[in-house]
Every structure is written in C-alpha cells, then in structure tokens.
C-alpha cells in the first residue's frame, strides 16, 4: 500500500507564554494508506479536512498554550487517531515575531504503530 499525503493549513490566533495573542499558521499533514476499494466520491471513505480542522481548533481552545513548540505534538497525535493514518505531521509557525523573517516555527512528524 502506498501513502497519499493530505495537507491542510489553518490560520489561527493563540495566546503565548505572556498571554498575548499571536498570529500562527498551523499545518497538519497526514499520510494515509491507499484504499483498495473505490472511494466512490463519498466523504465517509476519505479523511475529512473539516474533521481535522475541528480537531486543531479543539486542541488550541483547551486553554493556555505555554509553548508553541509543543503544539505540533498534539496535532500529529490527533492526525494519527484516524485508523487510515500512516504518519502525522504538525507544523506551527508564529508570524510577525522576528525582524527579517516571515515566520519562525517548529515541525514534527510521528508514525503510526499500525504500520
């Protein structure tokens, strides 16, 4: 089985360690097992981008996020809850915080134990 990459981008604002709101760009990538059956253009047969967007919003709305660097771990774990997932990647970039840089951030990738 080969994997299909799926990429979603979610612009949000989150509170940082100083409780100031920062603009962030959140990306979540999910490589999924290729299905051996016809997907039939049916949402029930694919990973739904709205479900993953809701998952990211749920994670970010749980309360104060002390370190933006830990947020990608939670995002990758959320991506891998879908049984079709082979790997999940979370990338969080803080925007407008460093002179001369569009963004600074961190990216992690985790793999499903179901491989």
MDAnalysis code that builds the backbone (N, CA, C; Angstrom):
import MDAnalysis as mda
import numpy as np

u = mda.Universe.empty(345, n_residues=115, atom_resindex=np.repeat(np.arange(115), 3), trajectory=True)
u.add_TopologyAttr("name", ["N", "CA", "C"] * 115)
u.add_TopologyAttr("resid", np.arange(1, 116))
u.add_TopologyAttr("resname", ["UNK", "UNK", "UNK", "UNK", "UNK", "UNK", "UNK", "UNK", "UNK", "UNK", "UNK", "UNK", "UNK", "UNK", "UNK", "UNK", "UNK", "UNK", "UNK", "UNK", "UNK", "UNK", "UNK", "UNK", "UNK", "UNK", "UNK", "UNK", "UNK", "UNK", "UNK", "UNK", "UNK", "UNK", "UNK", "UNK", "UNK", "UNK", "UNK", "UNK", "UNK", "UNK", "UNK", "UNK", "UNK", "UNK", "UNK", "UNK", "UNK", "UNK", "UNK", "UNK", "UNK", "UNK", "UNK", "UNK", "UNK", "UNK", "UNK", "UNK", "UNK", "UNK", "UNK", "UNK", "UNK", "UNK", "UNK", "UNK", "UNK", "UNK", "UNK", "UNK", "UNK", "UNK", "UNK", "UNK", "UNK", "UNK", "UNK", "UNK", "UNK", "UNK", "UNK", "UNK", "UNK", "UNK", "UNK", "UNK", "UNK", "UNK", "UNK", "UNK", "UNK", "UNK", "UNK", "UNK", "UNK", "UNK", "UNK", "UNK", "UNK", "UNK", "UNK", "UNK", "UNK", "UNK", "UNK", "UNK", "UNK", "UNK", "UNK", "UNK", "UNK", "UNK", "UNK"])
u.atoms.positions = np.array([
    [0.834, -1.186, 0.000],
    [0.000, 0.000, 0.000],
    [0.876, 1.246, 0.000],
    [0.586, 2.165, -0.856],
    [1.304, 3.430, -0.837],
    [0.505, 4.432, -0.020],
    [1.167, 5.525, 0.327],
    [0.509, 6.545, 1.130],
    [0.152, 7.736, 0.269],
    [-0.970, 8.361, 0.597],
    [-1.378, 9.597, -0.055],
    [-1.183, 10.732, 0.935],
    [-0.401, 11.763, 0.587],
    [-0.267, 12.889, 1.517],
    [-1.491, 13.793, 1.434],
    [-1.913, 14.279, 2.568],
    [-3.027, 15.212, 2.649],
    [-2.541, 16.395, 3.468],
    [-2.669, 17.597, 2.938],
    [-2.153, 18.774, 3.627],
    [-3.280, 19.782, 3.836],
    [-3.326, 20.317, 5.046],
    [-4.304, 21.331, 5.391],
    [-3.586, 22.479, 6.080],
    [-4.027, 23.685, 5.879],
    [-3.446, 24.861, 6.526],
    [-4.547, 25.563, 7.301],
    [-4.247, 25.934, 8.533],
    [-5.232, 26.552, 9.409],
    [-4.644, 27.813, 10.026],
    [-5.066, 29.009, 9.609],
    [-4.572, 30.228, 10.265],
    [-5.375, 30.487, 11.552],
    [-4.683, 30.668, 12.651],
    [-5.345, 30.895, 13.940],
    [-4.598, 31.955, 14.734],
    [-5.189, 32.364, 15.833],
    [-4.500, 33.184, 16.827],
    [-4.522, 32.387, 18.129],
    [-3.376, 32.306, 18.790],
    [-3.314, 31.624, 20.080],
    [-2.592, 32.515, 21.076],
    [-2.824, 32.270, 22.361],
    [-2.144, 33.021, 23.409],
    [-0.780, 32.382, 23.649],
    [0.247, 33.204, 23.799],
    [1.594, 32.690, 24.037],
    [1.905, 32.681, 25.531],
    [3.169, 32.438, 25.868],
    [3.595, 32.323, 27.264],
    [3.329, 33.601, 28.059],
    [3.263, 34.732, 27.384],
    [2.984, 36.005, 28.065],
    [1.497, 36.325, 28.045],
    [0.689, 35.407, 27.585],
    [-0.765, 35.566, 27.454],
    [-1.138, 36.636, 26.426],
    [-0.218, 36.905, 25.517],
    [-0.513, 37.817, 24.409],
    [-0.922, 36.957, 23.219],
    [-1.868, 37.437, 22.464],
    [-2.295, 36.671, 21.294],
    [-1.317, 36.866, 20.157],
    [-0.960, 35.778, 19.516],
    [-0.046, 35.794, 18.384],
    [-0.721, 35.157, 17.186],
    [-0.383, 35.678, 16.009],
    [-0.845, 35.032, 14.787],
    [0.041, 33.826, 14.533],
    [-0.586, 32.705, 14.232],
    [0.155, 31.487, 13.919],
    [-0.404, 30.863, 12.651],
    [0.431, 30.118, 11.981],
    [-0.001, 29.301, 10.851],
    [0.202, 27.859, 11.277],
    [-0.852, 27.082, 11.175],
    [-0.793, 25.678, 11.575],
    [-1.017, 24.818, 10.344],
    [-0.100, 23.904, 10.113],
    [-0.225, 22.935, 9.033],
    [-0.317, 21.555, 9.656],
    [-1.152, 20.738, 9.101],
    [-1.198, 19.339, 9.519],
    [-1.192, 18.510, 8.257],
    [-0.268, 17.581, 8.229],
    [-0.135, 16.677, 7.096],
    [-0.421, 15.273, 7.593],
    [-1.139, 14.539, 6.809],
    [-1.481, 13.169, 7.175],
    [-1.254, 12.281, 5.961],
    [-0.357, 11.330, 6.085],
    [-0.181, 10.338, 5.034],
    [-1.084, 9.166, 5.390],
    [-1.934, 8.787, 4.454],
    [-2.903, 7.725, 4.729],
    [-2.650, 6.530, 3.816],
    [-3.064, 5.372, 4.295],
    [-2.988, 4.166, 3.473],
    [-3.880, 4.337, 2.254],
    [-3.386, 3.932, 1.122],
    [-4.197, 3.970, -0.095],
    [-5.256, 2.875, 0.003],
    [-6.465, 3.256, -0.288],
    [-7.568, 2.315, -0.195],
    [-7.573, 1.368, -1.388],
    [-7.884, 0.109, -1.117],
    [-8.011, -0.882, -2.185],
    [-9.420, -0.886, -2.781],
    [-10.321, -0.135, -2.161],
    [-11.701, -0.082, -2.652],
    [-11.968, 1.276, -3.284],
    [-12.957, 1.325, -4.128],
    [-13.355, 2.572, -4.767],
    [-13.878, 3.528, -3.704],
    [-13.336, 4.740, -3.679],
    [-13.772, 5.726, -2.695],
    [-15.169, 6.243, -2.979],
    [-15.618, 6.085, -4.224],
    [-16.983, 6.424, -4.582],
    [-17.359, 7.879, -4.379],
    [-16.379, 8.765, -4.342],
    [-16.662, 10.185, -4.128],
    [-17.559, 10.382, -2.910],
    [-17.302, 9.573, -1.869],
    [-18.111, 9.563, -0.653],
    [-17.256, 10.040, 0.511],
    [-17.681, 11.094, 1.177],
    [-16.941, 11.668, 2.291],
    [-16.650, 10.644, 3.389],
    [-17.501, 9.672, 3.559],
    [-17.293, 8.651, 4.589],
    [-16.069, 7.790, 4.300],
    [-15.588, 7.818, 3.057],
    [-14.467, 6.958, 2.665],
    [-13.120, 7.665, 2.642],
    [-13.093, 8.926, 3.007],
    [-11.849, 9.696, 2.957],
    [-11.630, 10.420, 4.278],
    [-10.411, 10.921, 4.471],
    [-10.127, 11.764, 5.624],
    [-10.739, 13.129, 5.350],
    [-11.569, 13.581, 6.241],
    [-12.308, 14.834, 6.066],
    [-11.489, 16.006, 6.611],
    [-11.215, 16.980, 5.752],
    [-10.424, 18.131, 6.190],
    [-11.149, 18.925, 7.270],
    [-12.468, 18.963, 7.249],
    [-13.207, 19.674, 8.283],
    [-13.034, 18.995, 9.643],
    [-12.998, 17.652, 9.661],
    [-12.763, 16.942, 10.928],
    [-11.402, 17.283, 11.513],
    [-10.373, 17.347, 10.661],
    [-9.047, 17.674, 11.181],
    [-8.971, 19.140, 11.589],
    [-9.666, 20.022, 10.874],
    [-9.701, 21.430, 11.275],
    [-10.379, 21.578, 12.633],
    [-11.468, 20.850, 12.831],
    [-12.152, 20.861, 14.122],
    [-11.230, 20.331, 15.217],
    [-10.472, 19.278, 14.901],
    [-9.508, 18.734, 15.867],
    [-8.459, 19.754, 16.274],
    [-7.934, 20.501, 15.311],
    [-6.947, 21.539, 15.622],
    [-7.575, 22.626, 16.478],
    [-8.782, 23.051, 16.131],
    [-9.461, 24.081, 16.930],
    [-9.707, 23.603, 18.360],
    [-10.094, 22.339, 18.509],
    [-10.316, 21.782, 19.849],
    [-9.028, 21.814, 20.657],
    [-7.928, 21.420, 20.046],
    [-6.631, 21.432, 20.728],
    [-6.260, 22.847, 21.157],
    [-6.420, 23.812, 20.264],
    [-5.989, 25.179, 20.575],
    [-6.936, 25.894, 21.538],
    [-8.165, 25.401, 21.670],
    [-9.119, 26.057, 22.556],
    [-9.192, 25.418, 23.948],
    [-8.340, 24.421, 24.202],
    [-8.363, 23.754, 25.507],
    [-7.912, 24.672, 26.631],
    [-7.209, 25.707, 26.302],
    [-6.718, 26.628, 27.319],
    [-5.379, 27.187, 26.885],
    [-4.688, 27.732, 27.839],
    [-3.421, 28.396, 27.584],
    [-2.392, 27.432, 26.989],
    [-1.726, 27.856, 25.958],
    [-0.640, 27.087, 25.353],
    [0.657, 27.754, 25.781],
    [1.387, 27.090, 26.653],
    [2.599, 27.686, 27.205],
    [3.692, 27.812, 26.145],
    [3.948, 26.742, 25.431],
    [4.996, 26.738, 24.414],
    [4.405, 26.336, 23.074],
    [4.523, 27.211, 22.102],
    [4.025, 26.884, 20.766],
    [4.795, 25.689, 20.201],
    [5.982, 25.444, 20.735],
    [6.797, 24.327, 20.265],
    [6.212, 22.957, 20.615],
    [5.313, 22.889, 21.591],
    [4.708, 21.606, 21.963],
    [3.408, 21.328, 21.211],
    [2.840, 22.331, 20.618],
    [1.573, 22.190, 19.915],
    [1.622, 21.186, 18.754],
    [2.702, 21.125, 17.964],
    [2.733, 20.151, 16.865],
    [2.636, 18.696, 17.321],
    [3.114, 18.388, 18.515],
    [2.988, 17.016, 19.038],
    [1.529, 16.621, 19.148],
    [0.719, 17.522, 19.709],
    [-0.713, 17.246, 19.869],
    [-1.412, 17.134, 18.519],
    [-0.995, 17.959, 17.571],
    [-1.605, 17.933, 16.245],
    [-1.281, 16.624, 15.531],
    [-0.030, 16.185, 15.601],
    [0.353, 14.922, 14.964],
    [-0.406, 13.753, 15.593],
    [-0.518, 13.750, 16.910],
    [-1.255, 12.678, 17.599],
    [-2.723, 12.670, 17.175],
    [-3.319, 13.848, 17.032],
    [-4.710, 13.945, 16.585],
    [-4.857, 13.366, 15.182],
    [-3.918, 13.684, 14.298],
    [-3.972, 13.156, 12.927],
    [-3.937, 11.631, 12.920],
    [-3.155, 11.049, 13.809],
    [-2.989, 9.594, 13.812],
    [-4.132, 8.846, 14.482],
    [-5.110, 9.550, 15.029],
    [-6.277, 8.866, 15.598],
    [-7.110, 8.209, 14.508],
    [-7.021, 8.729, 13.304],
    [-7.725, 8.110, 12.174],
    [-6.979, 6.827, 11.815],
    [-7.676, 5.713, 11.784],
    [-7.052, 4.402, 11.555],
    [-6.348, 4.302, 10.208],
    [-6.702, 5.168, 9.276],
    [-6.070, 5.144, 7.952],
    [-4.716, 5.835, 7.938],
    [-4.391, 6.561, 9.008],
    [-3.158, 7.338, 9.038],
    [-1.907, 6.487, 9.143],
    [-0.919, 6.806, 8.332],
    [0.410, 6.175, 8.406],
    [1.383, 7.066, 9.164],
    [1.297, 8.368, 8.881],
    [2.130, 9.332, 9.594],
    [1.367, 10.637, 9.723],
    [1.665, 11.356, 10.782],
    [1.052, 12.654, 11.016],
    [2.139, 13.679, 11.272],
    [1.991, 14.827, 10.679],
    [2.972, 15.890, 10.849],
    [2.255, 17.144, 11.304],
    [2.806, 17.785, 12.314],
    [2.274, 19.055, 12.787],
    [3.335, 20.131, 12.623],
    [2.935, 21.250, 12.076],
    [3.852, 22.377, 11.888],
    [3.150, 23.619, 12.398],
    [3.820, 24.351, 13.278],
    [3.263, 25.586, 13.809],
    [4.290, 26.690, 13.597],
    [3.852, 27.746, 12.933],
    [4.713, 28.895, 12.682],
    [4.095, 30.115, 13.355],
    [4.897, 30.824, 14.123],
    [4.464, 32.081, 14.697],
    [4.829, 33.165, 13.695],
    [3.867, 33.986, 13.349],
    [4.052, 35.005, 12.320],
    [4.391, 36.350, 12.956],
    [5.131, 37.146, 12.230],
    [5.379, 38.542, 12.606],
    [6.088, 38.706, 13.948],
    [6.982, 37.803, 14.327],
    [7.637, 37.939, 15.632],
    [9.134, 38.203, 15.537],
    [9.732, 37.995, 14.384],
    [11.170, 38.181, 14.256],
    [11.457, 39.076, 13.054],
    [12.176, 40.137, 13.310],
    [12.513, 41.065, 12.231],
    [13.271, 40.325, 11.135],
    [12.860, 40.553, 9.905],
    [13.536, 39.947, 8.768],
    [13.055, 38.547, 8.429],
    [12.139, 37.997, 9.211],
    [11.620, 36.653, 8.939],
    [10.096, 36.715, 8.848],
    [9.546, 36.017, 7.866],
    [8.095, 35.944, 7.741],
    [7.492, 35.168, 8.901],
    [8.189, 34.096, 9.311],
    [7.690, 33.269, 10.400],
    [8.844, 32.483, 11.013],
    [8.618, 32.009, 12.224],
    [9.518, 31.065, 12.876],
    [8.642, 29.964, 13.435],
    [9.150, 28.745, 13.452],
    [8.287, 27.682, 13.932],
    [8.988, 26.362, 14.106],
    [8.161, 25.358, 14.318],
    [8.651, 24.008, 14.555],
    [7.746, 23.025, 13.829],
    [8.338, 21.926, 13.372],
    [7.596, 20.873, 12.677],
    [8.055, 19.527, 13.219],
    [7.110, 18.652, 13.501],
    [7.443, 17.290, 13.929],
    [6.611, 16.306, 13.121],
    [7.122, 15.095, 12.997],
    [6.391, 14.030, 12.317],
    [6.425, 12.794, 13.198],
    [5.287, 12.154, 13.321],
    [5.163, 10.928, 14.099],
    [4.539, 9.858, 13.217],
    [4.881, 8.617, 13.503],
    [4.416, 7.492, 12.683],
    [3.501, 6.590, 13.486],
    [2.521, 6.046, 12.802],
    [1.551, 5.164, 13.437],
    [2.205, 3.844, 13.830],
    [1.870, 3.331, 15.008],
    [2.364, 1.999, 15.375],
    [1.669, 0.902, 14.563],
    [0.632, 1.274, 13.801],
    [-0.115, 0.301, 12.995],
    [0.534, 0.055, 11.640],
    [1.733, 0.562, 11.415],
    [2.383, 0.363, 10.118],
    [2.634, -1.095, 9.941],
])
